[in-house]
Amino acid sequence: MTNKDFFKACLVNEMEATANVIAALNSDKLDYRPHPTNRSAHEIAKHIIAHA
């Protein structure tokens, strides 16, 4: 396996894992934030999707 193949496989695995986590978010709890200064779950998901 070449370095390129290795990194491509890692990227595919990470993108699949990220998609699974975002799909598992509970839609009625997207406004959850652990602390008032933190982003909400919805804001974090949007941030991740925008940079994927």
PEWO-V690680 format. One line per field, one symbol per residue. phi: phi as a letter, one per 20 degrees, with the letter a starting at -180 (. if undefined). A space follows every 10 residues. Layout:
BEGIN
phi=???
END
This chain:
BEGIN
phi=.egfffffff ffffffffff fffefffecf efbfbgeeff gfffffffff de
END
